[in-house]
Amino acid sequence: MYVDGVPVLRNASSVGGMMAADFMPWIIGTSTWETEPDHGWYGCVGETRIVDHALTTSQFLYNRVNIADSFAVTTDFGAVYAPDQQLTEVTGTGLPGSGVRIADADGTLGSAEDGSWTVTLSTPVGGPGAHPLTITPSFGTRDGAAQEVVYLVGVTDQWRPSDSELTADLENAITVAPNPFAPGDTVTITLPAGHEGDAVYVFAFSEPTALGSATVSGAARITMVTPSSVPLGAHRVAVYAADGTLLGWQSVTVATATPANPADPGAAPGGSSQGGDLASTGGLIGVSVALAAFAAALVGGGLWLVRRRRTVS
């Protein structure tokens, strides 16, 4: 390995490797001369593994478990619930051994076999309006990409939107701006006149996904922040009245998203914390160690475990 053109790590040759003298310790990241460390590695060695053969790249330690694998929320957030209905728990699936948290409620996966989980909310969610929730999977100290959902509570009996209602005569009866937009963007929706002061409910299709609710302004508009976990691609945004009557819909495109760290699959963009005051929960990643009979390579980090003596010219 070279830094600014200077070789800082190299494979050793014509050295004893791990053939240590009696009572001599193993040293990682340096060699020794007269029992003193020499030619040290100027950096941090965070994780090591001792093996008896060269490793393929798929075995390097940076190939961490993908927290996003199988993570899904199975609780139904595709309806508008009655005023007296409260959300007391959220269920889903995920990676066995990882953790899940929602606001100030913590939970771990309930089944090692299928990864199903249930989080009981410390405070039930209810009351007319939109109740956004951020659901974050974690593994050890790492957070996966959070999913944002919205629990909608109406003022009438429970009702559920359907894409069969999105007929051609109501297409473009509303206008979404900007269009396209990115996940997490604020959008303004203009509605037909006559609904000023009314509460309306917004969904995205194909599968009905609640985006939120708002009160229509005097200019026949509503403004809302879209969930940051809205999938990229083509969608249809529909606006409903409080009784479930469709007011209009428009085709939209969700165009961009912030990529996660490619070296840390499934990790949340921008760091390991979602929400600041939320504690990380979940299991720890174990690192297996096998003692070698011959020279051991820290290939994942590009380091060799070397004990050698300097050749004196």
FILUMNU-721560 format. One line per field, with one value per residue: x, y negated, z of N, C-alpha, C in turn; residue number from 1; residue in one letter. Coordinates in steps of 0.1 Angstrom, whole numbers, plus 2048, in hexadecimal, padded with zeros to 3 digits. Each point is the difference from the previous one (the first is absolute). Layout:
% FILUMNU-721560
n_X <- c(X	...)
n_Y <- c(Y	...)
n_Z <- c(Z	...)
ca_X <- c(X	...)
ca_Y <- c(Y	...)
ca_Z <- c(Z	...)
c_X <- c(X	...)
c_Y <- c(Y	...)
c_Z <- c(Z	...)
pos <- c(NUM	...)
code <- c(a	...)
//
This chain:
% FILUMNU-721560
n_X <- c(808	7FC	806	7FA	7FF	7FF	808	7F5	7FB	806	800	802	80D	804	7F4	801	7FA	7F7	80B	7F9	809	805	7F4	7FF	7FA	7F3	803	7F5	804	809	80C	80A	807	807	7F5	804	7F3	7FE	802	7FB	7F4	800	7F8	7F4	801	7F4	801	803	806	803	805	7FE	7F9	803	7FA	7F4	7FD	7F9	80C	803	806	803	7FF	7FA	7F9	7F8	800	800	808	7F5	806	7F4	7F7	7FA	801	7F3	807	7F8	7FC	7F3	805	7F7	7F9	7F9	806	808	80C	800	801	80C	7FD	808	809	80B	80C	7FF	7FD	7F9	800	7F6	800	7F7	804	7F8	7FB	804	806	800	807	7F3	804	809	7F5	7F6	806	7F5	7FB	7FF	7FD	7FF	7F7	809	7FC	7F4	7FF	7FA	7F3	7F6	804	80B	804	80B	805	80B	802	809	805	805	80D	801	80B	7FD	7FC	7F5	7FD	7FC	7F5	7FB	7F7	7F3	7FC	7F6	7FB	7F4	7F5	801	7F7	807	809	7FF	80B	7FD	80A	7F6	802	80D	7F4	7FE	7F3	807	805	80A	7F6	80B	808	80A	806	80C	801	80A	800	808	803	7F6	7FE	7FF	7F4	7FB	7F4	7FC	7F5	7F6	7FA	7FD	80C	800	80A	800	7FE	80C	800	80E	7FF	80A	7FF	803	808	7F4	807	7FD	7FD	7F3	7FC	7F7	800	7F6	80A	800	80C	7F9	809	808	808	808	807	805	7FD	80B	7F7	7FA	7FC	80C	7FD	7F8	7F9	7F4	7FF	7F8	7F6	7FD	7F3	7FB	7F6	80C	7FA	803	80A	80A	807	80D	805	808	80C	804	809	802	80B	803	80B	7FF	808	806	809	7F4	7FD	7F5	80C	7FC	7FB	80D	800	802	7FC	7F3	7FF	80D	7F4	800	7FE	80C	7F9	801	803	80B	809	801	80C	800	808	808	807	80B	803	7FD	806	7FC	7F7	802	7FB	7F6	80A	805	7FF	80D	7FD	809	807	808	80B	804	802	80B	802)
n_Y <- c(80C	7F6	7F7	7F8	80C	800	80B	803	809	80B	809	807	801	80D	802	800	7F4	80A	804	7FF	7F9	808	7FE	800	7F4	801	7F9	7F8	7FF	808	7FD	808	7F9	80B	807	7F6	7FA	804	7F5	7F8	805	7F5	805	804	80A	7FF	808	80C	808	80B	801	80C	7F7	7FD	7F5	804	7F7	80B	803	7F5	7FA	7F9	80C	7F6	805	802	7F5	7FB	80B	802	7F3	802	7F7	809	7F7	800	7F8	808	7FC	7FA	7FF	807	7F5	80B	802	807	7FC	80C	806	802	807	809	800	808	7FB	80D	7FC	7F8	7F3	7FC	7F3	7FB	7F4	7FF	808	80A	808	80D	807	804	802	809	807	7F8	7FB	806	7F4	7FC	7F3	801	7F6	7F8	7F8	805	802	7F4	7FE	7F9	803	7FB	80D	7F8	80C	800	80A	803	808	808	800	803	7F9	808	7F5	806	800	7F5	805	7F6	801	7FF	7FE	802	7F7	805	7FB	80A	80A	80B	7FB	806	7F8	7FF	806	809	7F7	802	7FB	801	7FF	806	806	7FB	805	805	7F8	809	7F8	803	803	808	808	7FD	80C	7FC	7FE	7F3	805	7F9	802	7FD	7FC	807	7F5	7FA	803	7F3	802	809	80B	802	80B	802	807	809	803	80E	806	7FF	7F5	7FF	7F4	7FF	7F6	7F8	7F4	7FF	7F8	7F3	804	809	7FE	80A	800	80A	806	804	80D	800	80A	7F5	80B	802	7F8	806	7F6	802	7F3	804	7F6	803	7FE	7FA	800	7FE	7F5	806	7F7	808	803	802	804	806	7FB	80A	7F6	7FC	805	7FF	804	80C	802	801	7FC	7FA	80C	7FA	7F9	7F8	7F8	7FC	80D	802	7F3	804	7F3	801	7FF	807	809	805	809	80C	80A	807	7FB	80E	7FF	809	807	803	806	7FA	809	7F8	7F9	7F6	7FF	7F3	809	802	7FE	809	806	801	80B	7F8	80A	7F6	804	7F4	800	803	7F5)
n_Z <- c(800	7F8	807	7F7	7FA	80D	7FE	806	7F7	803	7F7	80B	7FF	7FF	807	80D	7FE	801	7FB	80B	805	808	807	7F3	802	7FC	7F5	801	7F3	804	7FF	803	808	804	7FE	7F8	801	7F3	7F8	809	801	7F9	808	7FD	808	7FA	7F5	806	7F7	807	7F4	7FA	7F9	7F4	802	7FC	7F6	7FD	805	7F9	80B	7F5	7FC	805	80A	7F6	807	7F4	801	7F8	801	806	7FE	808	809	7FF	7F8	7FA	80C	801	80C	807	805	803	7F4	808	7FD	804	7F4	7FD	7F5	7FF	7F6	802	801	802	80C	7F7	801	806	7FC	807	7FD	80B	7F6	808	7F6	802	7F6	7FE	7F4	805	7FE	802	80B	804	800	80D	7FD	80D	7FC	805	7F6	801	7F3	801	7FC	7FC	7F4	7FD	802	7FC	7FC	807	7F8	80A	7F6	809	7FF	80D	7FC	7F5	7FA	7FD	7F3	805	804	7F9	809	7FC	80D	7F8	808	7FC	7FB	7F8	7FC	803	7F7	7F4	7FB	7F3	7FA	802	80A	7FC	7FD	7F2	804	80A	7F5	807	807	804	806	7FE	808	7FE	7F4	801	80A	80A	805	809	7F3	801	7FF	7F6	805	7F4	807	7FC	7FB	80B	802	7FF	809	7F5	808	7FA	7F9	801	7F4	800	7F3	7FE	808	806	7FF	80D	7FB	804	809	7FC	805	7F7	7FA	802	7FC	807	80A	7FF	80B	7FB	80A	7F5	803	808	804	7FA	7FB	7FA	7F6	7F8	804	807	801	80A	7FF	80D	7FF	80B	7F8	7FA	7FE	7F4	802	7FE	7F5	801	7F5	808	801	807	7FF	80C	804	80D	7F9	804	80B	7F4	809	803	7F9	7FC	800	80B	7F6	7FF	804	80D	801	804	800	801	806	7F5	809	7FD	7F9	805	7F8	804	7F7	7FF	804	7F7	809	7F6	809	7FB	7F7	7F6	7F6	809	7F7	803	7F7	808	809	7F8	80C	802	806	804	803	7FF	7FC	802	7F3	807	7F9)
ca_X <- c(7F8	807	7F9	807	80B	809	7FB	7FF	7FD	805	802	80E	806	80C	7FF	7FB	7F1	7FB	809	805	809	7F9	7FD	7FE	7F2	7FC	7FE	7F8	802	80E	80B	808	80F	805	7F4	7F9	7F9	807	7F8	7F2	7F5	7FB	7F2	7F8	7FD	7F4	7FB	80A	7FC	80C	7FC	80B	800	7FC	7F1	7F9	7FB	7F3	803	806	7F8	7F7	7F3	7F7	7F3	7F7	7F4	7F4	7FB	7F4	7F9	7F4	7F5	7F4	7F4	7F9	800	7F9	7F1	7FD	7F9	7F5	806	802	80A	80D	80B	807	80C	804	806	808	80A	80D	80B	801	80B	801	7F7	7F7	7FB	7F6	7FF	806	7FD	80B	7FC	809	7F9	7FB	802	80D	7FE	7FB	803	7F4	801	7F5	803	7F4	803	7FF	7F4	7F8	7FF	7F2	7FB	7FF	80C	80B	80A	80B	808	80D	803	80E	806	80E	808	80B	7FF	7FC	7F2	7FD	7F8	7F3	7F4	7F6	7F3	7F7	7F4	7F6	7F4	7F7	7F5	7F5	804	80C	7FF	80D	800	803	804	7F5	7F9	807	7FB	806	7F9	806	80F	805	7F7	80A	80D	80B	80C	806	7FE	803	806	808	7FB	803	7FD	7F3	7F8	7F4	7F5	7F5	7F3	7F4	7FA	7F4	804	808	7FC	7FD	80B	801	80A	807	805	807	7FD	7F5	7FB	7FD	80A	7FC	80B	7FD	7F4	801	7F4	801	801	7F7	804	7FD	80C	806	80E	804	80D	7FF	808	80D	802	7F8	808	802	7F8	7F3	7F5	7F5	7FD	7F2	7FC	7F2	7F9	7FF	7F7	805	7FD	80C	7FF	808	80D	809	80C	80C	80D	80A	80B	80E	801	80D	805	807	80F	800	808	7F9	7F3	7F5	801	7F9	809	804	805	7FA	7F5	7F5	7F7	807	7FE	7FB	80B	801	7FD	802	80B	80D	806	80B	80B	806	80E	806	80F	806	80C	80B	7FF	7F2	7FE	7F4	7FE	7F5	805	80C	80C	806	806	80E	80B	80C	80C	806	80D	80A	809)
ca_Y <- c(7F4	7F3	7F4	7F6	805	806	80D	801	80E	809	80E	804	80B	805	7FD	80B	800	803	809	7F7	805	802	7F5	7F4	7FE	7FD	7F2	7FD	7F3	7FB	80B	7FD	800	800	800	7F4	7FF	7F8	800	801	7FC	7F3	801	807	80E	802	80E	809	80E	808	80C	807	800	7F3	7FE	7F9	7F3	802	804	7F5	7FC	7F5	806	801	804	7F6	7FE	7FE	80D	805	7F7	7FB	7FD	807	7F9	7F9	7F2	7FD	7FC	7F6	807	7F8	7F7	807	80A	7FC	808	804	808	801	80D	801	80B	7FA	809	806	7FC	7F2	7F9	7F6	7F6	7F6	7F5	804	80E	809	80D	809	809	80A	80E	802	808	7F8	7F2	7F7	7F8	7F8	7F6	7FA	7F2	7FC	7F7	803	7F5	7FE	7F2	7FC	7FA	808	803	807	808	804	80E	801	80D	7FE	80C	7FB	7F2	7FB	7FF	802	7F5	7FF	7FE	7F7	803	7F6	806	7F6	801	7F7	7FB	809	80E	804	802	804	7FD	80B	7FA	801	7F4	7F6	800	7F6	7F3	7F9	7FE	7F2	7F7	7FA	7FD	801	7F8	803	80D	80A	7FC	80A	804	7F7	7F2	7FA	7FE	7F9	806	7F7	808	7F8	7F6	804	808	7F8	803	80E	809	80A	80B	802	80D	804	80D	80A	804	7F3	7FC	7F3	7F6	7F6	7F9	7F1	7F8	7F9	7F2	7F8	800	80D	808	806	802	80A	806	80E	809	802	80D	803	806	7F8	805	7F9	802	7F8	7FA	7FE	7F9	804	7F9	807	80B	80A	7FC	7FC	7F3	800	807	7FD	808	7F9	807	7FE	801	801	804	7FF	80E	804	803	80D	80A	804	802	7FF	7F5	7F4	7F5	7F5	803	80C	7FC	7FA	7FA	7F9	804	80E	809	80B	80D	80B	80A	7FD	808	807	802	80D	800	80D	7FF	805	808	7F9	7F1	7FC	7F4	7F8	7FB	7F6	7F3	7FE	800	80D	802	804	7FE	803	7F8	7F8	805	7F5	800)
ca_Z <- c(800	7FF	804	7FA	7F8	809	805	80E	803	7F6	804	804	7F9	807	80E	808	801	80E	807	80B	80B	80D	808	7F8	7FD	7F3	7FE	7F4	7FA	802	802	80C	7FF	80E	808	7FF	7F3	7F6	7F4	804	7F7	805	7FE	80A	7FD	807	800	7FB	800	7FD	7F7	7FC	7F2	7FA	800	7F5	804	807	80E	807	80B	7FE	7FB	80C	7FE	7FB	80A	7F9	7FB	806	809	7FB	80A	7FC	805	7F5	800	7F4	802	809	80B	807	80A	80D	7FE	804	7FC	80C	7FC	7F1	7FE	7F3	7FF	7FF	802	80D	809	800	808	7FA	80A	7FB	809	80D	803	7FB	7FF	7F9	7F8	809	7FB	7F9	7F4	7F5	801	803	80C	804	809	807	802	80E	800	7F5	7F7	7FC	7FF	7F1	7FA	7FB	80A	7F9	808	7FA	805	7FC	804	804	803	808	801	7F3	7FC	7F2	7FB	807	7F8	805	7FE	805	805	7FE	807	7FA	809	7FD	801	7F8	7F2	7F9	7F2	7F6	7F3	7F7	800	7F8	7F3	7F7	802	80B	7FE	7FF	808	809	7FA	80A	7FD	7F2	7FA	80B	80D	807	80D	80A	7FC	802	7F4	801	7F7	7FD	7FF	7FA	809	808	80C	809	80E	803	802	7F5	802	7F3	7FF	7F4	7FB	7FE	80D	807	80A	806	800	80B	7FF	802	7FE	7F3	802	7F9	7F2	7FC	7FF	80C	7FF	809	7FE	7FC	807	7FA	7FB	7F4	7F5	7F3	7F5	7FD	80A	7FE	80D	801	80C	804	80B	80D	7FF	7F7	7F2	7F9	7FA	7F4	800	7F6	7FF	805	800	80B	7F7	805	80E	806	801	80C	7FE	7F9	808	80B	7FA	809	80A	7FD	7FA	809	80D	806	809	7FB	80A	80B	80E	800	804	7F7	806	7F7	803	7FC	7F6	805	7F6	803	7FE	7FF	801	7F4	802	7F9	800	800	7F9	802	7F3	800	803	7F9	809	803	80E	7FD	80A	7F8	805	7F6	7FB	802	7F5)
c_X <- c(809	7F8	809	80D	80A	7FB	800	7FD	805	800	80E	805	80D	801	7FA	7F1	7FC	809	807	809	7F8	7FF	7FF	7F2	7FE	7FD	7F9	804	80E	80A	807	80F	805	7F5	7F9	7F8	807	7F7	7F1	7F6	7FA	7F1	7F9	7FD	7F3	7FC	80B	7FB	80D	7FC	80D	801	7FB	7F1	7FC	7FA	7F2	801	806	7F6	7F6	7F3	7F7	7F2	7F7	7F3	7F3	7FA	7F3	7F8	7F4	7F6	7F4	7F3	7FA	7FF	7F9	7F2	800	7F8	7F6	806	803	80B	80D	80A	808	80D	802	807	808	809	80D	80B	801	80C	802	7F5	7F7	7FB	7F6	7FF	807	7FD	80B	7FA	80B	7F8	7FC	803	80D	7FE	7FB	802	7F4	802	7F3	805	7F4	804	7FE	7F4	7F8	7FE	7F1	7FC	800	80D	80A	80B	80B	809	80D	804	80E	805	80F	807	80C	7FF	7FD	7F1	7FE	7F7	7F2	7F4	7F6	7F2	7F7	7F3	7F5	7F3	7F6	7F5	7F3	804	80C	7FC	80E	7FF	803	804	7F5	7F8	806	7FC	805	7FA	806	80F	803	7F6	808	80D	80B	80C	80A	7FD	80A	805	808	7FA	804	7FD	7F2	7F9	7F4	7F6	7F5	7F4	7F5	7FB	7F4	804	809	7FB	7FD	80D	800	80B	806	807	808	7FD	80B	7FA	7FD	80A	7FD	80C	7FD	7F3	803	7F3	802	800	7F5	803	7FE	80D	803	80F	804	80E	7FE	809	80D	802	7F6	809	801	7F7	7F3	7F5	7F4	7FC	7F1	7FC	7F1	7FA	7FF	7F7	805	7FE	80D	7FD	808	80D	809	80C	80D	80C	808	80D	80E	7FF	80F	805	806	80F	801	808	7F9	7F1	7F5	801	7F9	809	804	805	7F9	7F5	7F5	7F8	807	7FF	7FC	80C	801	7FD	803	80C	80D	805	80C	80B	807	80F	805	80F	806	80C	80C	7FE	7F2	7FE	7F3	7FC	7F4	804	80C	80D	805	804	80F	809	80D	80C	806	80D	80A	80A	80E)
c_Y <- c(7F4	7F4	7F4	805	807	80E	800	80E	808	80F	802	80B	803	7FC	80C	801	802	80A	7F8	807	802	7F3	7F3	7FE	7FE	7F1	7FE	7F2	7FB	80C	7FC	801	7FF	7FE	7F3	7FF	7F7	801	801	7FB	7F4	800	808	80E	803	80E	808	80E	807	80D	807	801	7F2	800	7FA	7F3	802	803	7F4	7FB	7F4	805	802	805	7F5	7FF	7FF	80D	804	7F7	7FA	7FE	806	7FA	7F8	7F1	7FA	7FC	7F4	806	7F7	7F9	808	80B	7FB	80B	804	808	800	80D	800	80C	7F9	80B	806	7FB	7F1	7FA	7F6	7F6	7F7	7F5	804	80E	809	80E	808	80A	80C	80F	801	807	7F7	7F1	7F7	7F8	7F8	7F6	7FA	7F2	7FD	7F7	803	7F3	800	7F2	7FC	7F9	80A	802	807	807	804	80D	803	80E	7FD	80E	7FC	7F1	7F9	7FF	803	7F4	801	800	7F7	804	7F6	808	7F5	803	7F5	7FB	808	80E	803	802	803	7FC	80B	7FA	801	7F3	7F5	800	7F4	7F3	7F8	7FE	7F1	7F6	7FA	7FE	801	7F9	800	80E	801	7FA	80B	804	7F6	7F1	7FB	7FD	7F7	806	7F6	809	7F8	7F7	807	809	7F8	802	80E	808	80A	80A	804	80E	801	80E	804	805	7F3	7FE	7F2	7F6	7F5	7FA	7F1	7F9	7F7	7F1	7F8	7FF	80E	809	806	802	80B	805	80F	809	802	80E	804	806	7F7	806	7F9	804	7F8	7FA	7FC	7F9	803	7F7	808	80D	80B	7FD	7FB	7F2	7FE	807	7FB	809	7F7	809	7FD	803	802	805	7FF	80E	803	803	80D	80A	805	802	7FF	7F5	7F4	7F5	7F6	804	80C	7FD	7FA	7FA	7FB	806	80F	809	80C	80D	80B	808	7FA	809	807	802	80E	7FF	80F	7FF	807	809	7F9	7F1	7FC	7F2	7F9	7FA	7F6	7F2	7FD	801	80F	800	805	7FE	803	7F8	7F9	805	7F4	801	7FC)
c_Z <- c(800	805	7FA	7F9	809	805	80F	805	7F5	805	804	7F8	808	80E	807	801	80F	807	80B	809	80D	807	7F9	7FD	7F1	800	7F3	7FB	801	800	80D	7FD	80E	80A	800	7F3	7F6	7F3	802	7F6	806	7FD	80B	7FA	808	802	7FA	800	7FC	7F9	7FB	7F0	7FB	7FF	7F2	805	807	80E	808	80A	7FD	7FA	80C	7FB	7FB	809	7F8	7FA	808	809	7FA	80B	7FB	806	7F5	802	7F3	801	809	80B	807	80C	80D	7FF	803	7FB	80C	7FE	7F1	7FE	7F2	800	7FE	802	80E	808	800	809	7F8	80A	7F9	80A	80E	804	7FA	7FF	7F9	7F8	809	7FC	7F9	7F3	7F5	801	802	80C	803	80A	807	803	80F	802	7F3	7F7	7FB	7FF	7F1	7FC	7FB	80B	7FA	80A	7F8	806	7FB	805	804	802	807	802	7F3	7FE	7F1	7FB	806	7F6	807	7FC	806	804	7FF	807	7FB	80A	7FD	803	7F7	7F2	7FA	7F2	7F7	7F3	7F5	7FF	7F8	7F2	7F8	802	80B	7FF	7FE	806	80B	7F9	80B	7FB	80B	7FC	7F4	80D	806	80D	80A	7FC	805	7F3	803	7F7	7FF	7FD	7F9	80A	808	80C	80A	80E	804	803	7F4	804	7F3	801	7F3	7FC	7F7	80D	808	80C	805	7FF	80A	7FE	802	7FE	7F4	804	7F8	7F1	7FA	7FE	80E	7FE	80A	7FD	7FC	809	7F8	7FA	7F4	7F5	7F4	7F5	7FE	80A	7FB	80E	7FF	80C	802	80A	80C	7FF	7F6	7F1	7F9	7FA	7F4	802	7F5	800	803	7FE	80C	7FA	807	80F	804	801	80E	7FD	7F9	807	80C	7FC	80B	80B	7FC	7FB	80B	80D	806	809	7F8	80B	80C	80E	801	803	7F6	808	7F7	803	7FC	7F5	806	7F6	804	7FD	800	800	7F4	803	7F9	800	7FE	7F9	805	7F3	7FF	802	7F8	808	801	80F	7FD	80C	7F8	807	7F4	7FB	800	7F4	805)
pos <- c(1	2	3	4	5	6	7	8	9	10	11	12	13	14	15	16	17	18	19	20	21	22	23	24	25	26	27	28	29	30	31	32	33	34	35	36	37	38	39	40	41	42	43	44	45	46	47	48	49	50	51	52	53	54	55	56	57	58	59	60	61	62	63	64	65	66	67	68	69	70	71	72	73	74	75	76	77	78	79	80	81	82	83	84	85	86	87	88	89	90	91	92	93	94	95	96	97	98	99	100	101	102	103	104	105	106	107	108	109	110	111	112	113	114	115	116	117	118	119	120	121	122	123	124	125	126	127	128	129	130	131	132	133	134	135	136	137	138	139	140	141	142	143	144	145	146	147	148	149	150	151	152	153	154	155	156	157	158	159	160	161	162	163	164	165	166	167	168	169	170	171	172	173	174	175	176	177	178	179	180	181	182	183	184	185	186	187	188	189	190	191	192	193	194	195	196	197	198	199	200	201	202	203	204	205	206	207	208	209	210	211	212	213	214	215	216	217	218	219	220	221	222	223	224	225	226	227	228	229	230	231	232	233	234	235	236	237	238	239	240	241	242	243	244	245	246	247	248	249	250	251	252	253	254	255	256	257	258	259	260	261	262	263	264	265	266	267	268	269	270	271	272	273	274	275	276	277	278	279	280	281	282	283	284	285	286	287	288	289	290	291	292	293	294	295	296	297	298	299	300	301	302	303	304	305	306	307	308	309	310	311	312	313)
code <- c(m	y	v	d	g	v	p	v	l	r	n	a	s	s	v	g	g	m	m	a	a	d	f	m	p	w	i	i	g	t	s	t	w	e	t	e	p	d	h	g	w	y	g	c	v	g	e	t	r	i	v	d	h	a	l	t	t	s	q	f	l	y	n	r	v	n	i	a	d	s	f	a	v	t	t	d	f	g	a	v	y	a	p	d	q	q	l	t	e	v	t	g	t	g	l	p	g	s	g	v	r	i	a	d	a	d	g	t	l	g	s	a	e	d	g	s	w	t	v	t	l	s	t	p	v	g	g	p	g	a	h	p	l	t	i	t	p	s	f	g	t	r	d	g	a	a	q	e	v	v	y	l	v	g	v	t	d	q	w	r	p	s	d	s	e	l	t	a	d	l	e	n	a	i	t	v	a	p	n	p	f	a	p	g	d	t	v	t	i	t	l	p	a	g	h	e	g	d	a	v	y	v	f	a	f	s	e	p	t	a	l	g	s	a	t	v	s	g	a	a	r	i	t	m	v	t	p	s	s	v	p	l	g	a	h	r	v	a	v	y	a	a	d	g	t	l	l	g	w	q	s	v	t	v	a	t	a	t	p	a	n	p	a	d	p	g	a	a	p	g	g	s	s	q	g	g	d	l	a	s	t	g	g	l	i	g	v	s	v	a	l	a	a	f	a	a	a	l	v	g	g	g	l	w	l	v	r	r	r	r	t	v	s)
//
